[in-house]
């Protein structure tokens, strides 16, 4: 799998995790700036964050330590973390 294919797949995985947690924002995700803070932009709270991180761990097998949550706020940061650990 090429790096671009892996990035596209991870973007889809992240979008699916966000959509499952906050279905009302699913339609907006394709137009989202990949560097914007997802949690601020969509008003997601700490339980939403936990649910997203848990879903990402379950779907990718990549552990996301609790202390990394504050840094993993954008689509690009989430993808970079998942890609680096894969």
ABEGO torsion letter per residue (X at the ends): XBAAAAAAAAAAAAAAAAAAABAAAAAAAAABBAABBAAAAAGBBAAAAAAAAAAAAAAAGBBBBAAAAAABABAAAAAAAAAAAX
